[in-house]
Amino acid sequence: MPLAQATGTHLEAIHENIAEIQRTISTLEYLSSGTLLKRTKMCGNPRCRCHADRDARHGPYYEWGYLKGGKLRHRMLSPKQAELMRLAIANQRKVKKLLKVWEAQTVRLIELNAPE
């Protein structure tokens, strides 16, 4: 296969990879950074069984930790909100990985379109 034809094939493959990344990202509805914690707690009543039995602690309670204005913030979430936040955080991580691939594909595209 001649070099020009091989380069054209590579360009098409790169453009298709980038298009696939764009399609994947466009399907995501929820997106968020942060950490989701699932906690159980002891209450203030010293006679409550939660003090003696670890399995009897109150909860679970869901807490979302995130950065805002350079400061760590925390917010309590309902179980349904926590489920959606878990999805949003997973999507955020997926998008970060896809953007790294897109960046690598862009570098390759630039090298093929404007060789030294």
C-alpha positions as CSV (number, residue, x, y, z in Angstrom):
1,M,0.0,0.0,0.0
2,P,1.5,3.4,-1.0
3,L,2.4,5.8,1.9
4,A,-0.3,8.4,0.9
5,Q,-3.0,5.7,0.9
6,A,-1.7,4.3,4.3
7,T,-1.8,7.8,5.8
8,G,-5.3,8.3,4.5
9,T,-6.4,5.1,6.1
10,H,-4.8,6.2,9.4
11,L,-6.5,9.6,9.2
12,E,-9.9,7.9,8.7
13,A,-9.3,5.6,11.6
14,I,-8.4,8.5,13.9
15,H,-11.4,10.6,12.8
16,E,-13.6,7.6,13.5
17,N,-12.1,7.1,16.9
18,I,-12.7,10.7,17.8
19,A,-16.2,10.6,16.5
20,E,-16.9,7.5,18.6
21,I,-15.5,9.3,21.7
22,Q,-17.8,12.3,20.9
23,R,-20.8,10.0,20.5
24,T,-20.1,8.2,23.8
25,I,-19.7,11.5,25.7
26,S,-22.9,12.9,24.2
27,T,-24.9,10.0,25.6
28,L,-24.0,10.7,29.2
29,E,-26.6,12.6,31.2
30,Y,-25.1,12.7,34.7
31,L,-21.5,13.9,35.3
32,S,-19.9,14.9,38.6
33,S,-16.6,14.9,40.3
34,G,-16.1,14.0,44.0
35,T,-16.4,11.0,46.3
36,L,-19.4,9.2,47.6
37,L,-19.2,7.7,51.1
38,K,-21.7,5.3,52.7
39,R,-21.6,5.7,56.5
40,T,-23.2,4.3,59.6
41,K,-23.2,6.3,62.8
42,M,-23.6,5.9,66.5
43,C,-26.2,8.1,68.1
44,G,-25.9,10.2,71.3
45,N,-27.9,7.8,73.5
46,P,-25.3,5.8,75.5
47,R,-28.0,3.1,76.2
48,C,-28.7,2.6,72.5
49,R,-27.6,-0.8,71.1
50,C,-25.6,1.0,68.4
51,H,-22.8,1.6,71.0
52,A,-22.4,-2.1,71.8
53,D,-23.1,-3.7,68.4
54,R,-21.3,-2.4,65.3
55,D,-24.0,-3.9,63.0
56,A,-26.7,-2.0,64.9
57,R,-25.4,1.4,64.0
58,H,-27.8,3.9,62.4
59,G,-27.8,4.4,58.7
60,P,-26.6,4.0,56.1
61,Y,-26.2,7.7,55.3
62,Y,-24.7,8.8,52.1
63,E,-22.3,11.7,51.9
64,W,-20.9,13.3,48.8
65,G,-17.5,15.1,49.1
66,Y,-16.4,17.5,46.4
67,L,-14.2,20.6,45.8
68,K,-15.8,24.0,45.4
69,G,-13.8,27.1,45.2
70,G,-10.7,25.2,46.3
71,K,-12.4,24.0,49.5
72,L,-13.6,20.5,50.3
73,R,-17.4,20.5,50.8
74,H,-19.7,17.7,52.0
75,R,-23.4,17.1,51.3
76,M,-25.8,14.5,52.6
77,L,-27.7,12.6,49.9
78,S,-30.8,10.4,49.9
79,P,-30.3,6.8,48.8
80,K,-31.8,7.7,45.3
81,Q,-29.6,10.7,45.0
82,A,-26.6,8.6,46.0
83,E,-27.4,6.1,43.3
84,L,-27.5,8.8,40.7
85,M,-24.3,10.4,42.1
86,R,-22.5,7.1,41.9
87,L,-23.4,7.0,38.2
88,A,-22.3,10.6,37.7
89,I,-18.9,10.0,39.4
90,A,-18.4,6.9,37.3
91,N,-19.3,8.8,34.2
92,Q,-16.8,11.6,35.1
93,R,-14.0,9.1,35.4
94,K,-15.0,7.5,32.1
95,V,-15.0,11.0,30.4
96,K,-11.5,11.7,31.8
97,K,-10.2,8.5,30.2
98,L,-11.9,9.2,26.9
99,L,-10.5,12.7,26.8
100,K,-6.9,11.3,27.3
101,V,-7.5,9.0,24.3
102,W,-8.9,11.9,22.3
103,E,-5.9,14.0,23.2
104,A,-3.5,11.2,22.0
105,Q,-5.5,10.8,18.8
106,T,-5.3,14.6,18.2
107,V,-1.5,14.5,18.6
108,R,-1.4,11.7,16.0
109,L,-3.7,13.6,13.7
110,I,-1.5,16.7,13.9
111,E,1.6,14.6,13.1
112,L,-0.1,13.1,10.1
113,N,-1.6,16.4,8.8
114,A,1.5,18.5,9.3
115,P,4.6,16.3,9.2
116,E,7.9,17.9,9.9
